[in-house]
Amino acid sequence: MWRNKPIQQLKKHLKDYLQHPAKTPSLSMKEKALINRIRVVTQNENRNNVTRTMAYLNFYLKNREIHWALLAHLVSRNAGWNMTDLKGEFLPRLITGKEQIDFFVFLERGNWLIFQDAYPQLLLYAESKKAGTPLFHLLPALGVSSFMIPNWKHFWEHQSSSLLTTALIINEQNYIENRVVHNSLYKDTVVETLSFKLQDLFDMNQILFPFDEKKTKLVGDTVHHFSSLHDRISIGIVLYKLLFSEKLEAIVSWVGDHPHTGSRKDYWPEVFNDVKETLPGESAEKPCKMGAGAPRIFSPTLEKAWEDWTHQSAEPGDWFKDMKVFPYFKKDGKGHTGDIEEHYCDTIEKLEFAVFTKKVFFRRE
């Protein structure tokens, strides 16, 4: 793949856009109407994690060649589960109310930013299909990085779903790098806090892909260093390869049968419930091995956990300044089994034990 003609053409075109960055073209009345329509649809679908997560899935089901849309749907599901965990069984007993809000805003801002950058690209592609001609010259009018213009043009010509997926992974992670991950607002309140670092200690950053196999099973991987751009791009490529494997149809079947609510009950109703079953001060114990009748872990829906958040406009600017990202196109993401279920259960038990330990400690005080 690395030495074939299409990839070399992509490399050349990317270099061309570096030397001559795309500028917003003069728009016809028809083009202005299209851009406005795309913005309105994006804004409506970007209301909260549930609406944007389902928008990705609906797009994928109509445009299955755009693999990234399904990957984005599943990663966004995980973001929603992380958001509701902040109001769930364990974390409210380990972090303060302010930390819960700070973490939510951090997760919500990243989720919102990626959608408002990527979804207009998807809609413009759909309009290109409808028109029978590429409309990617309009991407600058939507504030999209110059990096994506040659990538969409390349996809239109060669239909390489894997290259486009890699490009979108690279673009979206670079897009949030300075706007969220290294934004001083979130760096001081979230990324540099002890609570955020504890996520690495507990291995809490699992990305789970549920699938149907008699009962719902899980496949996925763990993000160990979220603050590392390289690690986020690399794990995105790994997750893409895990998703588009022999389990793909089972995963697609599962997401089609289970609308996203933000509650972890969506995938394990035998372990989680969106209604609190434990008594005040009590927690579910050894949840993955619990017997019949034992209280399940509280995992609220997003609607019950958080109100819709009002965002400021995305910060302007194009991250694409050099060709350092190009080697990611030759990463294959293979060598990962995706076995995550046992590790995920261990994480839940670590959290339960942390809550128990904190409760015992304060009792002694």
Secondary structure, 3 states (H helix, E strand, C coil): CCCCHHHHHHHHHHHHHHHCCCCCCCCCHHHHHHHHHHHHHHHHHCCCHHHHHHHHHHHHHHCCCCHHHHHHHHHHHHHHHHHHHCCCCCHHHCCCHHHHHHHHHHHHHHHHHHHHHHHHHHHHHHHHHHHCCCCHHHHHHHCCCCCHHHHHHHHHHHCCHHHHHHHHHHHHHHHHHHHHHCCHHHHHHHHCCHHHHHHHHHCCCEEEEEEECCCEEEEEEECCCCCCHHHHHHHHHHHHHHHCCCCHHHHHHHHHHCCCCCCHHHCCCCCEECCCCCCCCCCCCCHHHCCCCCCCEECCCHHHHCCCCCCCCCCCCCCCCCCCCHHHHHCCCCCCCCECHHHHHHHHHHHHHHHHHHHHHHHHC
